Amino acid sequence: MPSDNNYLYDNVDEEEGELEFLRESLEQMDNLAEKTTQLLKVFDIRLKNLGRIIAPIYKSTQKLTRLYDNIETTMGSLDDILLFFNVAKDEAETIRAGPDESELLPYLDSINRLKDASDALRLLDLESASDSRREIHELLRIGLGNLSQLFSQWLKEHSGGVDPAAYSNASEIPSFPTDTVKLLSMLATYLNLVNDEVSHDLKLTSTYASIRTRHIQKSLAQFGDMCNVYIRSNSFDASGPSGQHGYGGDPAGGPSPAEFRFCTVRNDQWYEAGSSPFAQYTVNIVKLFQAERDLVRHIMPTVISDKTFLASVDRPLEAYMNMGEKMLSYFLSAPLYEVLHALDVYGYLLENDAVLALLLTREQRQSSGMAKLVSRLQHFLGKSFTMLVGILYAPFKDGRAPKQSGGVNELVHNAVTFLSYVIGYKDLLVNIFLPLGDGNWKPKDLQQQQQRSGHVGHHASDPSDGLSIFQHYLRDVIDAIAFAIDQGGKLMKRPTLQFVFLVNNYSFLARALRDTMYSGEEDSQALGLGDLVGRSALQRIESQIERSRKGYVATWKALMSSFPAATLTPPEKLAMFNQAFDDMVRSQKAFEVFDMDVRAMLMSDAADAIIPDYEAFLRQNPDKSVDFSRAMRYTPRDIQNKINGMLDD
């Protein structure tokens, strides 16, 4: 036990010693920490003082850095400026040599470098740069001029003219090769852009327009020539003063040569639809304009394409309109059958006017006079239809008496044939007759004359319908033709000739109506002249034929006026008949009856008029004396044969 206590006491002493050592160490550490803290405070104060001292130096360093950067940038800019001063010398040889057609980009790069130098030197505005700027400007002028010449050259290679009539529409007309179009488009776009930037007037629009204008003019020249040839070859009085009077006649008195020709010369060359040189001119100028508009849009920049197109077509359009005025002047002095030509032209103008309206500006259409030309042509057509009625109601004045042949009169032939052709344009005529008004085609003096005579005229079934008015017009013209036939018959110098004339002409008119009644056929839309006029008109003409035939028969029966005479012997009666019969047959050999049906009808009427009575006379006189036998020159068969051959000549 005592030993254990001693051990505890010893351990306590040792631990107290260690604790004392720890306490002393902690006190030393506290002293050291306090001193360290004081030292750090001193350092902090010194660092703050150092920061205050360094701050101005740092700001100065930043300024020096920026100054260095600025100097470096300035040195680079000076290097670039020195290059701009030398660019004219560097690019002069390339620019003056001109572009390589197979490789344009190097030449364009040279121009771009010149343009950049020009822009930079202009901004510097240094007096020392004036010489360089002048050299650059001159090189730009040369370079852009060379490009413009190349543009013109490529255009000219494919602008030698084309025949548009050989192609059915604008898309088929040969254009430029695709590669050429791309090159031209690239060049035009570049020139237009650079032209604006360097303020150098390249006149790109006028360059294109002048070349393509000549191309269009060359392509259309044939149609202008065709129009001129047609006018020269078909004009009858264009050289004289009366050439401008047309159907109004010569102010000095008398009809115009055109009217005289229509009334006295049978026309056998009627106008065929679509054959007008001016109609062809119209169709082909529209095709060319459409093709040109498409080409311009592919080549020229959008901002100037419309302006370029209008400049390209301006002179060809002017030439076309001048020819239109020339054709109108020709129509005013031409025979009435040229109205068919004018109608066809009118139709083509209306048909293509909408297309031209899309191609041209409103101002260009107005300045060209297109609307005025169409209006004047429509006025002329309306007046021409009025003139026809006036001519037919005064058919044989001023030396226009019908020939003493009994044949179909030239005026009747021309008027009937004219109607048979004109109905082919009834869709156009509806628009002409509607503004003309129902019945307004008759001259005022004729209207007054018919009113005094109690004449009851026709009326349109619907005065507000153009087709009804046109049908009324046709019926009035048929009546006017019948009037002209009747007047012509009165001018025949012998009764037989009068009735042959009437039968011949009325039959010609009736056939024209009868043969053009198609309404009962499958194509009900193909209304002919007879359909439009109506069956009542045909019946009136047929009644005139029957009346004229009766008159013709009466002239033959007059040959036997001696048969009932009581004071004459049978041989004397036969002698008188023979003489009258021979004279009748001889006179009719000069008659012009070309219609085989009319010829057969006249021969049948003649035979029926005399052969039965001649046979009856022979039966009533069985005397076979020498005098009678000598006087009986013809048997009934002989008479029939003579009649059958009397019109052969």
Residue, then its C-alpha position, 0 to 999 in steps of 0.5 A: m500500500p505505501s508503495d502504491n501511494n508513493y507512486l501516485y505522488d510521483n506521477v502528480d509531480e510529473e504532470e504538474g511539471e508538464l502542465e507548467f511547461l504547457r502554460e509557459s509555452l502558451e504564454q510564449m505563443d500568445n506573445l508571439a501571436e501578439k507580435t505577429t499581429q502587430l507585424l501584420k498590421v504594420f505590413d497592411i499599413r505599408l501595403k495600403n501606402l504602397g497601393r496609393i503610390i502604385a495607382p498613378i503608375y498603373k494608370s500611366t501604364q494603361k495610357l502607354t499601352r493604348l498609345y502603343d496600340n494606336i501607333e501600331t494601328t496607324m502604322g498599319s493604316l499608313d501601309d494600306i494608304l501607301l498601297f492605295f497610292n500604288v494601286a493605279k500602277d499595279e492594276a494599270e496593265t491589267i485594266r488597259a489590256g481588257p477583260d479575258e472573256s473566258e475568265l472575268l473574275p480577275y478583271l473584276d477584282s482589279i476594278n474592285r481594288l481600284k474602286d476601294a482605293s478611290d473610296a479611301l483616297r476620297l475620304l482622306d482628301l489629301e492634296s498629295a493624293s490628287d494625282s493618284r485619284r485622277e489615275i484611278h478614276e481614268l483606269l476605272r473609266i477604261g475598265l468599266g468602258n471595256l466591260s460595257q463594250l464586252f456587254s455590248q459585244w455579247l448582246k450583238e452576237h445574238s441580236g441579228g434579228v429573228d423571224p417571229a412568224a416561224y414560231s407559234n408563241a413567244s417561248e419558242i422564239p430563240s433566245f441567248p444560250t443559258d451560259t451567255v445569259k448568266l454572264l450577261s446578267m452577272l456583268a449587268t448586275y456588276l456594272n449597274l452596282v459599280n456605276d452607282e458607286v463610282s458615279h460613272d454614267l455607263k448608260l447601261t439601259s440605253t446600251y441594251a435598248s439600242i442593240r435590242t431595238r435594232h434586233i426587234q426592228k430587223s425582226l419586224a421589218q418584213f411585216g412593215d414591208m408586207c403592209n406597204v406592198y399590200i397597200r400599193s398593190n391594192s390602192f385604186d385612188a391613193s395617189g389622187p386627192s379623192g383617195q382620202h374621201g373613201y365612200g363619202g365621194d369626191p367633194a367636187g361631185g361623184p363617187s370615189p373610185a373605191e365606191f365605183r369599183f365596188c359597184t362595177v367590178r366583180n371581186d373574185q379575190w375576197y379577203e381570207a381571215g388571218s391573211s392581213p399583213f397588219a394582223q400578222y404584224t400585230v401578232n408577231i410584235v406581241k410575241l417579240f415584245q413578250a420574248e424581249r420582256d422575259l429576256v430583259r428580266h433574266i439579264m438586267p437588274t430588277v431595278i432597271s429591267d422594266k425601264t430597259f424593256l420599255a426603252s427597247v420596244d419604244r421605237p418598234l412600237e412607234a413604227y407599228m402604230n404609224m403603220g396602223e395609221k397608214m392601214l387605216s388611211y388605206f381602209l378609208s379609201a379602199p373598196l367596201y370589200e376591204v371592210l373584211h380586212a379591217l374587221d380582221v385587223y380590228g379583231y386582232l387589235l382587240e385580242n392583243d390589246a390586253v397583252l400589250a396592256l400588261l407589257l406597256t405602261r399606261e402612259q406608253r399605251q396612251s402616247s402610242g395612240m393604241a386606244k385611239l387607233v382602235s376607236r377610229l377603226q371601230h368608227f370606220l367600220g360602223k360608217s362602212f356598214t351605213m355606206l353599204v345601205g346607201i350605195l344599194y339604195a342608189p345603185f346605178k347613179d353616176g355612170r354605174a348602169p348595169k351591163q345589158s347582159g342579164g347576168v348577175n350584177e357586179l354590185v349584187h354579187n359583191a354585196v351578197t358575197f360581202l355579207s356571206y363573209v362578214i357574218g364570220y365576224k359576227d362576234l365582233l360586229v355585235n360590239i360594233f352594232l350595239p353602240l350604232g343602235d337599231g336602224n341607225w345605218k340608214p341615211k336620213d334622206l332614205q329614212q324620210q323617203q321610206q316614211r313618206s312612202g309608208h314603207v314599214g321597216h324591220h326592227a330588232s327583236d331586242p334593241s339592247d342585244g347586239l346580235s339582234i341589231f346585227q340581224h336587223y341590219l342583215r335583213d335591211v341589206i337584203d331588202a336593199i339588194a332586192f331594191a338594187i336588183d329591181q332598179g337594175g331590171k328597170l334599166m334593161k332595154r328589152p323586156t326579156l332581158q329585164f326578166v332574165f336579169l331579175v331571175n338571174n339576180y334574185s336567184f343568186l340572192a336566194r341561193a346565197l340565203r338557201d345554202t347558208m341555213y345550217s340551224g337544222e344541222e348538228d353544229s347549231q353554233a355555225l349560223g349562216l347568212g340564211d339563218l341570221v336573216g330568217r326564212s321570211a326574207l328567203q320567201r320574199i325573194e322567191s316570190q320575186i323570182e316567181r313573179s319575174r318568171k311569169g314576166y319572162v314566160a309572157t315575153w315568149k308567149a308574145l312570139m305567138s301573137s300572130f296565131p290568133a290573127a284572122t287576117l293572116t294565113p297559116p303560112e304567114k303566121l308561121a313566117m312571123f313566128n319564125q322571125a320572132f323566134d329566131d330574133m328571141v333565140r339570137s338575142q338570148k345568146a348574148f345573155e349571161v346565165f352561168d348558174m346551171d339551175v337558173r339556165a335550166m329553169l329559163m329554158s324550161d319556162a321558154a319551152d313550156a311557154i311556146i311548145p304546147d301552143y305551137e303543137a296546138f297550132l300545128r294540130q289546128n292547121p293540118d294543111k300540108s301545102v307547099d307554102f305551109s311546109r316551106a313556112m314550117r321551119y321548126t318542128p316542136r323538137d327543133i324548137q326545144n333543141k334551139i331553146n336548149g342551146m340558146l344560152d350556151d354562148 
